[in-house]
């Protein structure tokens, strides 16, 4: 099967379970923004040399696949989605990000006194890029919700927490590099 299915040539795309929607659908915008975030995190992972940080980022990228799948599933298909063994974003995922933030704020000597200008290091710049991609994804999810489409509180909270985490990671990378 070719990647070029040509099914989108009419301006539509597929949600889970073969539901067709316009490419301008709010759900497509939301999971598309999360896909951009996943790429930004991949760049951040590739540009940072700390294996612990890389591992955490990869774990988050895997969770974003879960998040995007949930966004790409119509509300009427959620039971079917669960029956097929697909996961949903959970409060525990949000709590894990919160714990990473708490660890950074309490356990690391991160040096910052005010908002930062991105670009002190390549690694921190990539994390700042992921942060702004995350904020865009978060706005897309909130717009989705405002338009009446379901998106769980856990998804909104996850993205909010992740953007804070990316900002802290960027400051930590700068601190470790001695440029903060």
Phi and psi restraints in degrees (value plus and minus 20) as a CYANA .aco file:
   2 UNK   PHI    -102.8   -62.8
   2 UNK   PSI     129.9   169.9
   3 UNK   PHI     -85.9   -45.9
   3 UNK   PSI     -45.5    -5.5
   4 UNK   PHI    -106.8   -66.8
   4 UNK   PSI      63.5   103.5
   5 UNK   PHI     -98.4   -58.4
   5 UNK   PSI     -41.5    -1.5
   6 UNK   PHI      48.3    88.3
   6 UNK   PSI     -16.2    23.8
   7 UNK   PHI     -91.5   -51.5
   7 UNK   PSI     -39.5     0.5
   8 UNK   PHI    -111.7   -71.7
   8 UNK   PSI     -16.7    23.3
   9 UNK   PHI     -85.8   -45.8
   9 UNK   PSI     -36.2     3.8
  10 UNK   PHI    -115.5   -75.5
  10 UNK   PSI     -10.6    29.4
  11 UNK   PHI      66.8   106.8
  11 UNK   PSI      -6.9    33.1
  12 UNK   PHI    -136.6   -96.6
  12 UNK   PSI     145.6   185.6
  13 UNK   PHI    -163.5  -123.5
  13 UNK   PSI     147.8   187.8
  14 UNK   PHI    -121.4   -81.4
  14 UNK   PSI     114.2   154.2
  15 UNK   PHI    -106.8   -66.8
  15 UNK   PSI    -198.3  -158.3
  16 UNK   PHI     -79.4   -39.4
  16 UNK   PSI     130.3   170.3
  17 UNK   PHI      43.0    83.0
  17 UNK   PSI      13.8    53.8
  18 UNK   PHI      40.8    80.8
  18 UNK   PSI       9.8    49.8
  19 UNK   PHI    -105.8   -65.8
  19 UNK   PSI     107.0   147.0
  20 UNK   PHI    -114.5   -74.5
  20 UNK   PSI     115.6   155.6
  21 UNK   PHI    -159.0  -119.0
  21 UNK   PSI     139.4   179.4
  22 UNK   PHI     -81.6   -41.6
  22 UNK   PSI     128.2   168.2
  23 UNK   PHI     -84.5   -44.5
  23 UNK   PSI     -35.0     5.0
  24 UNK   PHI    -111.1   -71.1
  24 UNK   PSI     -17.3    22.7
  25 UNK   PHI     -77.4   -37.4
  25 UNK   PSI     121.6   161.6
  26 UNK   PHI     -79.9   -39.9
  26 UNK   PSI     -51.6   -11.6
  27 UNK   PHI     -86.5   -46.5
  27 UNK   PSI     -60.7   -20.7
  28 UNK   PHI     -85.4   -45.4
  28 UNK   PSI     -61.0   -21.0
  29 UNK   PHI     -81.9   -41.9
  29 UNK   PSI     -61.0   -21.0
  30 UNK   PHI     -89.0   -49.0
  30 UNK   PSI     -69.4   -29.4
  31 UNK   PHI     -93.8   -53.8
  31 UNK   PSI     -44.1    -4.1
  32 UNK   PHI     -86.9   -46.9
  32 UNK   PSI     -61.6   -21.6
  33 UNK   PHI     -84.1   -44.1
  33 UNK   PSI     -55.6   -15.6
  34 UNK   PHI     -90.0   -50.0
  34 UNK   PSI     -52.6   -12.6
  35 UNK   PHI     -85.8   -45.8
  35 UNK   PSI     -62.8   -22.8
  36 UNK   PHI     -80.1   -40.1
  36 UNK   PSI     -60.4   -20.4
  37 UNK   PHI     -80.9   -40.9
  37 UNK   PSI     -62.3   -22.3
  38 UNK   PHI     -82.3   -42.3
  38 UNK   PSI     -60.1   -20.1
  39 UNK   PHI     -84.2   -44.2
  39 UNK   PSI     -64.4   -24.4
  40 UNK   PHI     -80.4   -40.4
  40 UNK   PSI     -59.7   -19.7
  41 UNK   PHI     -87.4   -47.4
  41 UNK   PSI     -55.8   -15.8
  42 UNK   PHI     -81.7   -41.7
  42 UNK   PSI     -61.1   -21.1
  43 UNK   PHI     -84.2   -44.2
  43 UNK   PSI     -62.6   -22.6
  44 UNK   PHI     -82.0   -42.0
  44 UNK   PSI     -60.3   -20.3
  45 UNK   PHI     -84.5   -44.5
  45 UNK   PSI     -61.8   -21.8
  46 UNK   PHI     -88.3   -48.3
  46 UNK   PSI     -51.1   -11.1
  47 UNK   PHI    -112.6   -72.6
  47 UNK   PSI     -26.1    13.9
  48 UNK   PHI    -126.3   -86.3
  48 UNK   PSI     118.0   158.0
  49 UNK   PHI    -115.1   -75.1
  49 UNK   PSI     -29.0    11.0
  50 UNK   PHI     -95.5   -55.5
  50 UNK   PSI      97.0   137.0
  51 UNK   PHI     -85.2   -45.2
  51 UNK   PSI     -51.2   -11.2
  52 UNK   PHI     -85.6   -45.6
  52 UNK   PSI     -63.5   -23.5
  53 UNK   PHI     -84.2   -44.2
  53 UNK   PSI     -64.3   -24.3
  54 UNK   PHI     -79.3   -39.3
  54 UNK   PSI     -61.4   -21.4
  55 UNK   PHI     -84.0   -44.0
  55 UNK   PSI     -64.1   -24.1
  56 UNK   PHI     -82.9   -42.9
  56 UNK   PSI     -63.0   -23.0
  57 UNK   PHI     -83.0   -43.0
  57 UNK   PSI     -63.3   -23.3
  58 UNK   PHI     -80.9   -40.9
  58 UNK   PSI     -60.9   -20.9
  59 UNK   PHI     -80.1   -40.1
  59 UNK   PSI     -60.9   -20.9
  60 UNK   PHI     -87.5   -47.5
  60 UNK   PSI     -60.1   -20.1
  61 UNK   PHI     -79.2   -39.2
  61 UNK   PSI     -60.4   -20.4
  62 UNK   PHI     -84.5   -44.5
  62 UNK   PSI     -58.5   -18.5
  63 UNK   PHI     -88.3   -48.3
  63 UNK   PSI     -52.8   -12.8
  64 UNK   PHI     -84.2   -44.2
  64 UNK   PSI     -51.3   -11.3
  65 UNK   PHI     -82.5   -42.5
  65 UNK   PSI     -61.7   -21.7
  66 UNK   PHI     -82.0   -42.0
  66 UNK   PSI     -66.3   -26.3
  67 UNK   PHI     -81.1   -41.1
  67 UNK   PSI     -66.2   -26.2
  68 UNK   PHI     -84.7   -44.7
  68 UNK   PSI     -58.8   -18.8
  69 UNK   PHI     -81.5   -41.5
  69 UNK   PSI     -61.9   -21.9
  70 UNK   PHI     -83.1   -43.1
  70 UNK   PSI     -62.4   -22.4
  71 UNK   PHI     -86.2   -46.2
  71 UNK   PSI     -49.5    -9.5
  72 UNK   PHI    -106.4   -66.4
  72 UNK   PSI     -10.7    29.3
  73 UNK   PHI    -131.5   -91.5
  73 UNK   PSI     102.7   142.7
  74 UNK   PHI     -83.4   -43.4
  74 UNK   PSI     127.5   167.5
  75 UNK   PHI     -73.3   -33.3
  75 UNK   PSI     -60.0   -20.0
  76 UNK   PHI     -89.5   -49.5
  76 UNK   PSI     -30.2     9.8
  77 UNK   PHI    -124.8   -84.8
  77 UNK   PSI     -15.9    24.1
  78 UNK   PHI     -79.7   -39.7
  78 UNK   PSI     -61.0   -21.0
  79 UNK   PHI     -84.7   -44.7
  79 UNK   PSI     -62.6   -22.6
  80 UNK   PHI     -83.6   -43.6
  80 UNK   PSI     -60.1   -20.1
  81 UNK   PHI     -78.8   -38.8
  81 UNK   PSI     -67.8   -27.8
  82 UNK   PHI     -84.9   -44.9
  82 UNK   PSI     -61.2   -21.2
  83 UNK   PHI     -80.6   -40.6
  83 UNK   PSI     -52.2   -12.2
  84 UNK   PHI     -98.7   -58.7
  84 UNK   PSI     -21.6    18.4
  85 UNK   PHI      71.2   111.2
  85 UNK   PSI     -12.7    27.3
  86 UNK   PHI     -94.8   -54.8
  86 UNK   PSI     127.9   167.9
  87 UNK   PHI    -114.6   -74.6
  87 UNK   PSI     142.2   182.2
  88 UNK   PHI    -137.9   -97.9
  88 UNK   PSI     137.7   177.7
  89 UNK   PHI     -89.1   -49.1
  89 UNK   PSI     113.2   153.2
  90 UNK   PHI    -135.5   -95.5
  90 UNK   PSI     139.3   179.3
  91 UNK   PHI     -78.5   -38.5
  91 UNK   PSI     -49.1    -9.1
  92 UNK   PHI     -85.5   -45.5
  92 UNK   PSI     -52.7   -12.7
  93 UNK   PHI     -85.4   -45.4
  93 UNK   PSI     -61.6   -21.6
  94 UNK   PHI     -84.1   -44.1
  94 UNK   PSI     -64.2   -24.2
  95 UNK   PHI     -80.7   -40.7
  95 UNK   PSI     -55.7   -15.7
  96 UNK   PHI     -84.3   -44.3
  96 UNK   PSI     -61.7   -21.7
  97 UNK   PHI     -85.0   -45.0
  97 UNK   PSI     -60.9   -20.9
  98 UNK   PHI     -80.5   -40.5
  98 UNK   PSI     -60.5   -20.5
  99 UNK   PHI     -84.7   -44.7
  99 UNK   PSI     -58.2   -18.2
 100 UNK   PHI     -83.6   -43.6
 100 UNK   PSI     -60.7   -20.7
 101 UNK   PHI     -82.5   -42.5
 101 UNK   PSI     -68.1   -28.1
 102 UNK   PHI     -78.2   -38.2
 102 UNK   PSI     -61.4   -21.4
 103 UNK   PHI     -82.8   -42.8
 103 UNK   PSI     -63.3   -23.3
 104 UNK   PHI     -84.6   -44.6
 104 UNK   PSI     -62.1   -22.1
 105 UNK   PHI     -92.4   -52.4
 105 UNK   PSI     -51.9   -11.9
 106 UNK   PHI    -118.6   -78.6
 106 UNK   PSI     -58.1   -18.1
 107 UNK   PHI    -115.9   -75.9
 107 UNK   PSI     -32.9     7.1
 108 UNK   PHI    -135.7   -95.7
 108 UNK   PSI     131.8   171.8
 109 UNK   PHI    -116.4   -76.4
 109 UNK   PSI      51.2    91.2
 110 UNK   PHI     -98.3   -58.3
 110 UNK   PSI     111.4   151.4
 111 UNK   PHI    -120.6   -80.6
 111 UNK   PSI      89.9   129.9
 112 UNK   PHI    -178.3  -138.3
 112 UNK   PSI     121.9   161.9
 113 UNK   PHI    -138.7   -98.7
 113 UNK   PSI     -38.2     1.8
 114 UNK   PHI    -177.1  -137.1
 114 UNK   PSI    -196.7  -156.7
 115 UNK   PHI     -79.8   -39.8
 115 UNK   PSI     128.5   168.5
 116 UNK   PHI    -122.0   -82.0
 116 UNK   PSI     131.7   171.7
 117 UNK   PHI    -115.4   -75.4
 117 UNK   PSI      96.4   136.4
 118 UNK   PHI     -80.1   -40.1
 118 UNK   PSI     128.3   168.3
 119 UNK   PHI      97.1   137.1
 119 UNK   PSI     -13.1    26.9
 120 UNK   PHI     -83.9   -43.9
 120 UNK   PSI     -55.2   -15.2
 121 UNK   PHI    -158.5  -118.5
 121 UNK   PSI     141.3   181.3
 122 UNK   PHI     -82.6   -42.6
 122 UNK   PSI     -62.9   -22.9
 123 UNK   PHI     -83.5   -43.5
 123 UNK   PSI     -64.5   -24.5
 124 UNK   PHI     -89.2   -49.2
 124 UNK   PSI     -55.3   -15.3
 125 UNK   PHI     -82.8   -42.8
 125 UNK   PSI     -60.0   -20.0
 126 UNK   PHI     -85.5   -45.5
 126 UNK   PSI     -58.5   -18.5
 127 UNK   PHI     -87.0   -47.0
 127 UNK   PSI     -57.8   -17.8
 128 UNK   PHI     -85.8   -45.8
 128 UNK   PSI     -55.6   -15.6
 129 UNK   PHI     -82.8   -42.8
 129 UNK   PSI     -60.3   -20.3
 130 UNK   PHI     -85.4   -45.4
 130 UNK   PSI     -56.9   -16.9
 131 UNK   PHI     -80.5   -40.5
 131 UNK   PSI     -67.6   -27.6
 132 UNK   PHI     -91.3   -51.3
 132 UNK   PSI     -52.2   -12.2
 133 UNK   PHI     -83.8   -43.8
 133 UNK   PSI     -56.9   -16.9
 134 UNK   PHI     -87.0   -47.0
 134 UNK   PSI     -61.5   -21.5
 135 UNK   PHI     -82.6   -42.6
 135 UNK   PSI     -59.2   -19.2
 136 UNK   PHI     -83.4   -43.4
 136 UNK   PSI     -63.8   -23.8
 137 UNK   PHI     -82.5   -42.5
 137 UNK   PSI     -60.7   -20.7
 138 UNK   PHI     -82.7   -42.7
 138 UNK   PSI     -63.0   -23.0
 139 UNK   PHI     -82.6   -42.6
 139 UNK   PSI     -58.9   -18.9
 140 UNK   PHI     -84.5   -44.5
 140 UNK   PSI     -58.3   -18.3
 141 UNK   PHI     -87.7   -47.7
 141 UNK   PSI     -61.2   -21.2
 142 UNK   PHI     -85.1   -45.1
 142 UNK   PSI     -58.2   -18.2
 143 UNK   PHI     -84.4   -44.4
 143 UNK   PSI     -61.2   -21.2
 144 UNK   PHI     -75.4   -35.4
 144 UNK   PSI     -67.7   -27.7
 145 UNK   PHI     -83.3   -43.3
 145 UNK   PSI     -63.0   -23.0
 146 UNK   PHI     -83.1   -43.1
 146 UNK   PSI     -48.3    -8.3
 147 UNK   PHI    -103.0   -63.0
 147 UNK   PSI     -19.5    20.5
 148 UNK   PHI      74.6   114.6
 148 UNK   PSI     -15.7    24.3
 149 UNK   PHI    -105.4   -65.4
 149 UNK   PSI     124.9   164.9
 150 UNK   PHI     -95.3   -55.3
 150 UNK   PSI     113.8   153.8
 151 UNK   PHI    -168.7  -128.7
 151 UNK   PSI     103.3   143.3
 152 UNK   PHI     -83.8   -43.8
 152 UNK   PSI     135.7   175.7
 153 UNK   PHI     -78.0   -38.0
 153 UNK   PSI     -54.4   -14.4
 154 UNK   PHI     -83.4   -43.4
 154 UNK   PSI     -57.4   -17.4
 155 UNK   PHI     -84.5   -44.5
 155 UNK   PSI     -67.9   -27.9
 156 UNK   PHI     -81.9   -41.9
 156 UNK   PSI     -64.5   -24.5
 157 UNK   PHI     -86.8   -46.8
 157 UNK   PSI     -58.6   -18.6
 158 UNK   PHI     -79.6   -39.6
 158 UNK   PSI     -68.7   -28.7
 159 UNK   PHI     -86.3   -46.3
 159 UNK   PSI     -58.0   -18.0
 160 UNK   PHI     -82.5   -42.5
 160 UNK   PSI     -64.8   -24.8
 161 UNK   PHI     -87.3   -47.3
 161 UNK   PSI     -58.7   -18.7
 162 UNK   PHI     -84.7   -44.7
 162 UNK   PSI     -58.0   -18.0
 163 UNK   PHI     -85.4   -45.4
 163 UNK   PSI     -59.3   -19.3
 164 UNK   PHI     -82.7   -42.7
 164 UNK   PSI     -61.4   -21.4
 165 UNK   PHI     -83.5   -43.5
 165 UNK   PSI     -62.4   -22.4
 166 UNK   PHI     -82.2   -42.2
 166 UNK   PSI     -59.7   -19.7
 167 UNK   PHI     -82.9   -42.9
 167 UNK   PSI     -66.0   -26.0
 168 UNK   PHI     -85.0   -45.0
 168 UNK   PSI     -61.5   -21.5
 169 UNK   PHI     -79.9   -39.9
 169 UNK   PSI     -61.3   -21.3
 170 UNK   PHI     -81.2   -41.2
 170 UNK   PSI     -63.0   -23.0
 171 UNK   PHI     -86.9   -46.9
 171 UNK   PSI     -56.0   -16.0
 172 UNK   PHI     -85.9   -45.9
 172 UNK   PSI     -63.6   -23.6
 173 UNK   PHI     -79.5   -39.5
 173 UNK   PSI     -61.5   -21.5
 174 UNK   PHI     -85.7   -45.7
 174 UNK   PSI     -60.3   -20.3
 175 UNK   PHI     -83.7   -43.7
 175 UNK   PSI     -66.0   -26.0
 176 UNK   PHI     -80.9   -40.9
 176 UNK   PSI     -57.6   -17.6
 177 UNK   PHI     -97.1   -57.1
 177 UNK   PSI     -28.0    12.0
 178 UNK   PHI      56.4    96.4
 178 UNK   PSI       3.7    43.7
 179 UNK   PHI    -135.3   -95.3
 179 UNK   PSI     -14.4    25.6
